Amino acid sequence: MKLSRALLVALNNLGANKMRSALTILGIVIGVAAVIAMLSIGRGVEVSITSRIEGMGTNLLFVYAGSRREHSAPSGPQLRSPSRTRRPSPARPLSSESLLRPAVGCRRCT
């Protein structure tokens, strides 16, 4: 089948099924518009959040290694030598009894 013949058949079928063709075109337009809208909204939210974080300043968040301070704010950078940093203890295997105990205490369970 030649290309001109295929186009003629396609146009005849589009004319014969006008409602189906219109709904198909409408669905494609709505789908493309939805994708464009979602990408635009996502990019706008990203820019908004980035500008808010940048507006807070660069000295707002401090991350320190070592012990946790609960009632006082850090006064400056704290440098610790590698020998003084705390290392996590090795994991212990679970016993079958610890799996049977309830995580939240109840009067009937104990």
C-alpha positions in Angstrom: 0.0 0.0 0.0 1.4 3.4 -1.0 1.7 6.3 1.4 -0.9 8.4 -0.4 -3.4 5.5 -0.3 -2.7 5.0 3.5 -3.4 8.7 4.2 -6.6 8.5 2.2 -7.8 5.5 4.2 -6.9 7.2 7.4 -8.7 10.4 6.5 -11.8 8.5 5.5 -11.8 6.6 8.8 -11.4 9.9 10.7 -14.4 11.3 8.9 -16.5 8.2 9.5 -15.8 8.1 13.2 -16.0 11.8 14.1 -16.9 11.4 17.7 -14.2 8.8 18.4 -11.7 11.0 16.7 -12.7 14.1 18.6 -12.6 12.2 22.0 -9.2 10.8 21.1 -7.8 14.2 20.3 -9.3 15.6 23.4 -7.7 12.9 25.5 -4.3 13.5 24.0 -4.6 17.2 24.6 -5.7 16.8 28.2 -2.9 14.3 28.9 -0.2 16.5 27.4 -1.6 19.5 29.3 -1.6 17.5 32.6 2.0 16.5 32.1 3.1 20.0 31.4 1.2 21.4 34.3 2.7 18.8 36.8 6.2 19.5 35.6 5.6 23.3 35.9 4.1 23.0 39.4 7.0 20.7 40.5 9.6 23.2 39.2 7.8 26.1 40.8 7.7 24.4 44.2 11.4 23.4 43.8 12.4 27.0 43.1 10.2 28.3 46.0 11.7 25.9 48.5 15.3 26.6 47.3 14.8 30.3 47.6 13.3 30.0 51.2 16.2 27.8 52.3 18.8 30.2 50.7 17.0 33.1 52.4 17.5 31.6 55.9 21.3 32.0 55.6 24.3 29.8 55.5 25.0 29.7 59.3 21.6 28.4 60.5 22.3 24.6 60.7 25.2 23.1 62.5 26.0 19.4 62.4 28.5 18.0 64.9 29.9 14.5 65.5 30.0 13.2 69.0 27.8 13.5 72.0 24.4 15.0 72.0 23.8 18.3 73.9 20.3 18.7 75.1 20.0 22.0 77.0 22.7 24.2 75.5 23.3 25.6 72.1 26.7 25.0 70.5 29.0 28.0 70.6 31.2 27.2 67.7 32.8 24.4 65.7 33.9 21.5 67.8 36.8 19.5 66.5 37.4 16.1 68.0 40.3 13.8 67.4 39.5 10.4 65.9 40.6 8.7 69.2 37.9 10.5 71.2 35.0 9.8 68.9 32.6 7.2 70.1 32.3 4.0 68.0 29.0 2.0 67.9 29.0 -1.2 69.8 28.6 -4.5 67.8 25.1 -5.8 67.3 23.8 -8.6 69.5 21.7 -11.5 68.1 18.1 -11.5 69.1 16.8 -14.2 71.5 13.5 -15.9 70.9 12.2 -14.4 74.2 12.8 -10.8 73.1 10.6 -11.5 70.0 7.7 -12.7 72.1 7.6 -9.8 74.6 5.2 -7.0 73.7 6.8 -3.7 72.6 4.3 -1.7 74.6 3.6 -2.7 78.1 0.1 -3.8 79.1 -1.2 -5.1 82.4 -2.5 -8.4 81.1 0.6 -9.2 79.0 3.2 -9.2 81.8 
